[in-house]
Amino acid sequence: MAFASSSPASSQLRSSIASHQLKAAWRIGSTGSSDQRLVPSAVAFGKLRRKKMAARPIYAESERSHLLVPLEASTVASLELEDNSSIEVEEDYERLAKELENASPLEIMDKALEKFGNEIAIAFSGAEDVALIEYARLTGRPFRVFSLDTGRLNSETYKFFDEVEKHYGIHIEYMFPDAVEVQALVRGKGLFSFYDDGHEECCRVRKVRPLRRALKGLRAWITGQRKDQSPGTRAEIPVVQVDPSFEGMDGGIGSLVKWNPVANVEGQDIWSFLRAMDVPVNSLHSQGYVSIGCEPCTRPVLPGQHEREGRWWWEDSTAKECGLHKGNIKQEEAVPQLNGNGNGNLPTNGSATTAADIFNSQNIVDLSRKGIENLARLESRGEPWLVVLYAPWCRFCQAMEESYIELAGKLAGSGVKVAKFRADGDQKAYAQQELQLGSFPTILFFPKHSSKPIKYPSEKRDVSSLMVFVNALR
């Protein structure tokens, strides 16, 4: 805003306003305009340099009209500093993450909203992320919420969105996939192509790209990522970080800050909090759903299953991510793999790694590659065998370890041999081609008088269900 008058009174007013605006730019949590610029050498150490300028209005560019629009700040005019001066402040988010490592989710949420004001938003998935909204409400600060509507959500999830808006008196800012991209995907490959060639392409069109557009209108975002959510992929999530994958308002990798207030909270504690605060929850949770996504790709989990096993259940455990948090996902090559002799692990990035084995019991036979090949070749066996194909790093295999060991104890001396075969790494291709391995764990029953093993078809891996399977075949 420029001042036309040059009178002493107007000059004094201009000086007063400029001084006030400069102070506002320094105020923690100010919703005034600010400008972040990426400093490559600093980002490598988790730092982000923020250039605070009073001269730039928020979301002034017309080409950003399709992005997340602030609720009130879009009508606020900015004031120009006469000398166009700016002050650079370097934020060290690695240091801040360490400082907040033992902080409560409420403290972390308060700090996030304080620092970024109207330039940060909560990513709400329609599942237990409602805890984030409740924490934001408890801070007493204004907050924004956005969600990705893929067009394939359950009707219960849409009803939940409406309940949340009414309960908190907010308007969720929805982001939708590009209609042309969705049309091209469906026309070219059909409505359910992900069952055949993986979910990544569909998620990229319906989720990742809309998210990318949304984040282009922000300087920071808040997610519900937890370390205990996904098998081997989210174990090192910091509570705050410079986002390694997505770009913020100023563009360029490193221009966005990502807050994960519940990173260190376990799922059961999230639910204790939701019950204590008596907030709305998605009705799908009462039907066995824990991790909720699109309707064709989500189903309830059963006893003995990890929560993420209800997502993309037809794929291996290492693939159960959609790409929204790819910067926090460990690469598959970092997962322990079996070496050629059946013991230990392949070197990863030039150094050997170890993975604690599972299903260790005197009642469970540890089959080598030669051992299971011999077992599979026999057309007549002295006794039937129950074999689990597993990978020790697989969270789903770990989840059924207790029940499988208990089952082996019950079957001890019954005439049924219980065994395990580690089928990852070098053995995976063989297990897929010869042993019907689809995902971990796979359970096979080798009958007494049949060469072909029978694959356990159910997702129920409790002792009773497995015992029914064995008793029906032996």
Buried (B, 14 or more C-beta within 10 A) or exposed (E): EEBEEEEEEEEEEBEEBBEEBBEBBEEEBBBBBBBBBBBEEBBEEBBBBBBBBBBBBBBEEEEBEEBBBBBEBEEEEBBBBEEEEBEEEEBBBBEBBBEBEEBBBBBBBBBBBBBBBBBBBBBBBBBBBBBBBBBBBEBEBBBBBBBBBBEBBBEBBEBBBEBBBEBBEBEBBBBEBEEEBBEEBBEEBEEEBBBEEBBBEBBBBBBBBBBBBBBBBBBBBBBBBBBBBBBBBBEEBBBBBBBBBBBBBBEEBBBBBBBBBBBBBEBEBBBEBBEEEEBBBBBBBEEEBBBBBBBBBBBEBBBBBBBBBBBBBEBBBBBBBBBBBBBBBBEEEBBBBBBEEBEBBBEBEEEEBEBEEBBEBEBBBBBBBEBBEEBBEEEEBEEBBBBBBBBBBBBBBBBBBBBBBBBBBBBBEEEBBBBBBBBBBBBBEBBBEEBBBEBBBBBBBBBBEBEEBBBBEEBBBBBEBBBEBBEEBB
